[in-house]
Amino acid sequence: MSALGRVSLSAAIPTYLGDGHSPFPKPDAARLVPEHGVEQAQLLSAAIEDLLSELDATVPNWGQHTLASGSAWAVVARLRERHTAIDERAAAVLVWAYSYWNR
């Protein structure tokens, strides 16, 4: 079992990125503290930042993709291929963040 134990990374991604709290993706580990405590929030935020770094290094062929399709490709076809535990909601939030940061 990982250091994250039973905590679902997928459940933490929307909270960390501000889904429902911000009109744009805004990473904030402090939003994880009320539900997970300081230590677990630090582990989750580090794991999410690792995913975001991996996602940032994924570059679609922008000549063949729109912003929407390229963002979906980066998350669904590439990131979720390597991280199968990312659920639909977390994937949608990652697409939202990727598209915002690459506009």
ABEGO torsion letter per residue (X at the ends): XBAAEABBAAAAAAAAAGBGABABBBBBAAAAAAAAEAAAAAAAAAAAAAAAAAAAABBBBAAABBAAAAAAAAAAAAAAAABAABBAAAAAAAAAAAAAAAX
